[in-house]
Amino acid sequence: MAYTGRFAPSPTGPLHAGSLVAALASWVDARAHSGRWLVRIEDVDTPRCVPGADTLILSQLAACGLAPDETPVRQSKRGALYQAALSSLMQSGKAYPCGCARADITLALAAAGQAQARHAERVYPGTCRPERGGLRGCEERSIRLRVDEQDAAVAWADRRVGQRQQDVARAVGDYVLRRADGLWAYQLAVVVDDAAQGVTHVVRGEDLADNTPRQIYLQRLLGLTTPEYLHTPLVLGSNGEKLSKSNCAEELQPGLVALKSALSALGLRADAGSVDGLLASAVAQWRQRWGRDRRWAAELSLD
Ligand code: GLU
């Protein structure tokens, strides 16, 4: 199968050092496999999108020599694809309407003696499942995926992190596919798009690794092929916290210096004086690393 990789930024602000590492890793992996590299603008969460951030991200990538092989697609234009997937899940009884607001879920969890620690993942208690009476006259708010206990164990091998597993029913429960504000949930959009674009290899930051079992579970229900996954190490700021758009005060200045630090975050030598030279050397090093020993993470102490 021909390799297709992608970088899928949400245009909620400019690229930062952490997102450049993910972009670079996905580009290098694609080039090292002589594959296709796509950029997909994930602008479904419109309230969080910042006008102009998409073009800024593309120009920052270009300044680092990372040019997509095709015109980037935008998720905001792909609602019909997400709707088709949702309709098929609803028809097969795998998705159902939910009328619960956050407060209803908190109350139901407390009543079941499952008060959650703050910030912990809240497992939906299944209040609106059809077998429990469905909406019972409540107004529909969101649409949830039914995560059945008997097939919810997902195991996969991350190319860097190794064998992982999660029981999606216990860890997450029935999760949202279309949000109460009418917007498409990230999980649905990313799974539909990765399949529609023929993505064979997902390379992205480790902060997204937690979502992978949910995505694999959904791929299985939709009869889609599961891509290979590689989650790259997170870049920590000087305060030891993960770099993100919200805590990274400095906007990334794309070019040689930014590229060099992204390379070193991936354990690659920055041994050339130009953007093109750095990238060519990165591809050669990446090929060698994978050719010699697929367990490159352990070898380079990236964990
Ligand atoms: N749009 C997501 C983000 O910017 C990344 C999605 C993905 O790579 O699967 O965090």
Residues whose N, C-alpha, C, O or C-beta is under 5 A from the ligand:
A	BS01	LIG	A8 P9 S10 E42 V190 R204
